[in-house]
Amino acid sequence: TTTTTTTTMARRYDSSTTTFSPEGRLHQVEYAIEAINNAGTCVGILAKDGIVMASERRITSGLLAPSKTSEKTYKLCGHAACNVAGLTADANILIDQARVKAGRYQYDYQEPIPVEQLVEYVCNYKQAYTQYGGLRPFGVSFLFAGYDEHFGFQLYQSDPSGNYSGWKATVIGANNQAGKSLLKTDYGKTAAAASDDMEEDAADKMPTLKDALLLAVKVLNKTMDGTAASSDKMELFTMTLQDNGTCKHHILTTDEAKSIIEQVEAETATSGDA
């Protein structure tokens, strides 16, 4: 009876984004977050010398013309990029907002916008769509990767509610809990094994960019429901700092991605034999 009453209560309040249910919940926002949990997985990993973002490409039909630009990774400005999980059409609106904000800040102050300020601006825009009548929340979660002179490389995650948080490594999209549990055990393991010094600082516990790429592929292998890993089913992106102080955004080519995937498969086979 209690379950039936709760369901009836939810039904009464779940059509409105702006009305709290008696349990203090906003059902439409929760449903939007739930929609992300069925989207293509994205992994973000902070490394010593950059950031890695990896995403699952879902090929719906072999007849589709290949996309001219990435549908998962978007450059926001010279020092920031994002990965998208959820409705790409919704994401495009927010990406445009972020690009305009970054451009205006650069024009006004003659310096790049701090990464967290850019993330906060996008999240405030998202939050407004949970508080005004007649609007629905954006059905999209982001991983933001960026670099600024204040805090170096940074990785943030945001969801449809407008919340955001900073991470060393995280997963959004389908099977994200399985991915997070793997990251929890494996993140920093390589760096710790390479260092005998017990008094290492936080930066020493971070993996190198190469190790982060291998770990990202490993996580995607786990979240992709046993689908055989291949370079056309995942997209790998790196952001590194160049000698002149600018950020280099690089989506790995098919051959580069294939090489990383093969290394992961070889490692897995070796550990399996052991």
N, C-alpha and C positions, 0 to 999 in steps of 0.2 A: 504493500500500500504506500509505504514511504517513497519507494522508487517511482511509482505512478504519480504521486503528488509532485515530486521533484521535477519529473519530466513535464508535467502540465505547467508548472511554474516557469520552466525554461522556455517552453513554447510561447507562453504569454509575453515574455520579455525578449525573446531572441530576434524579433524583427526590427528592433530599434537599436541603433548604435549608441544613442545618447542616454538611454535609461538603464540604471542599475537594477539588477534583479534583487530580490530580498536577501540572497546570499552575498550580495555585494560584487556581482560579476557583470562584465559587459560581454554578453554572449557573441555578438557579431565580431568583436575583436578577437575573441578566443577562436572562433571559426576561421577567421583569416589566418591566424597563426597555425591552425591545424592544416589549412590548405598548403602551407609552405612545407609541412612535413611529408607531403607527397611529391614535392618538386625535385628536380635533378639536384643531386648532392654537390655542395661546394666545400672545399677544405682550405683553410688559411693557416699558414705557419710562419712565425717570426723566426728569422735566422740571424746569425752573427753579422752577416754581410749583406742582408737584404730581406725580402719577403717573398714567400711562395704562395700562390693561390692555384688550386687545381679544381676543375669542375667536370661533372659528368655531362656528356653530350647525349641527349636522347634523340635518336634518329627515328622519326615517325614514319617516314616513307622513303624508299630508295629513289622515287621519282622526283623528289624535291630538288630544285636547283641548289647547289651549295651556296651558303651565305657568303657575301663578299667581305663582311666584317664579322668579328666574333659576336655571338649571341649571348655569351656568358660573361665576358670580361670587357669593361668599358673604361676608357681613360677619362678622368674628370678634369685634370689639369696636369701640368708638368710634373707635379710631385704627389699625385694621388690617383688611385684607380679603384674600381670596385668589381665584385662578382655578384651575380644576381641569381636568386632562387625564388621561383614563383612566376607571376604573370609578367612577361616581358613588356607588354604594352603599358602596364602600370609603372614599371621600372623606368621606362623611357621618359615619363613626365618628371619623375624625381631626379633622374640623371641630368635632364635639361636644367632643372632648378639649381642643381649643384654646380654645373658648369658656369651658369650665369653668375652665381654668387662668387665663385672663385675668380672669375674674370673681373667682376666689379671691385672685389677686394684688392686685386693686383693693381687695377687702375687708380683706385683711391689712395692706397698706401705705398705703392711702388715696391711691394714685397709679397711673397707668396702667402696665402692664407694658412694659418696653423691648421693642422689636420683635424684636430678634435673640434675646432670651431666650425669647420665645413660639415663634419658629421652631425654636430648638434643642430645646425641649420636645417639639414634634410630631415632630421628626426622631429624637429618642431613642426615642420610642414606636414609630416605624417600624422603627428599627434592631433593636429587641428581637424583631421578627417575622422577622428573618433569622438569629437565633442560637439559638432554642429549637425543639426537635423538635415535630413535629405542627402547626406553624403555617406559613402561607404568607405571603410578603411582600404588602404592600398594593399593588395594581396602579394606583397613582395618583401623578402628579407635581403639584406645586403651584407657582404663582407667588404669593409673599406680597408685598403692598404695605402699607407702614405709615409712621407718623410718630411720632417721640418727640423730647423736648426735648434729648436728648443728641446725636443724629446727624441730625436732620431727617428728610426723606423717604428711605425705603430700599426696595429691591427685592431679593427673594431668590428663588432657585429651589431646589426639593428633588426628589429622586427616590426610588424604592422602597428603595434601599439605606440611606437615612437620611442621606446626604450632603446638605449645603446649601452654597450660595455666594451672595455678593452680586453684583449686576450693575447696570450703567447701563442696559442694554437687552438683552433676550434673548427666545428663542422656545422653546416646548416643544410636543410633539405632532408630527403628520405634517409631513414636509418641513421640519423645524426647521433643517437645515443651510443650505438655500436662503434661509430667512428670516434666519438669523444673518449670512450673507454680505452680504445687502442692508443689514442694520443696520450692519454694520462700515463700509460705504462711505458710508451716508447719515446716520448718527447724528452730530449736531453740525455737519453741513455747512451747514445754514440759519443757525445762530448764527454760524459762522465767516464766512459770506458777509456777514452783517449788520454784523460788527465789523471795523474796519480796524486795530485795535490788535493787534499781534503778541504782546504780553505779557498776553494775557487769562488769567484764572484758570480753574480747572476748571468753576466754575458758569457762566461765560460761554459755555463750549462746549456747554452743555446746551441743547436746544431749549425753546421755550415750550410750554405745554400744547396750544395749537392746532396747532403744528407736529408735536408728538408724536402727536396724534390722526391727522393726515394720514399720517405715517410708518407708524403702526400699521396703517392701512387698506391702505396700499401693500404692506406685508409680507404681510398676509393675502391680498391679491389674488394675490401670487406663490406662496403656499403652497397655495392652494385648487385647484390643478390646473386652472386655466383656467375654473373656474366663474364665471359672471357675478356680480359683486359686487352684493349688495342688502342692505337694512337687516334683512331677516328671516333672512339667512344669517350675519350677524355681530353681535356684541354689543360695545358700546363702554362702558367704565367709566372714570370719572375720580375721583381723590381729591385734594381741595384743602384748604388751611388757611383757616378763616374768621377774621374780625377778633377774635372772642372766644376764639381759640386752639383751637377744636374742629375736627375734620376733617369735611368734607362728602363723603359717598359718593354718587356720582350715576351711574346707568346711563342713557345717552343714550336719549331717546325715538326712535321711528321717524323722525319728521321731522328731528330733530337729526342722527341717523345718516345719513339720506338726503342731507342737506346736505353733510356731510363727504365721503361717497362721491362725490358729484357734483363736488366741488372736486378730488378726486384724479383723477377721470376727465378733467376739463378740463385739469389739469396734464399728465397723461400724453399727451393728444391734442396739446397745444401742443409738448411736447418731441419727440413723434413727428414733427410737421410741421417742426420745426427741424432 
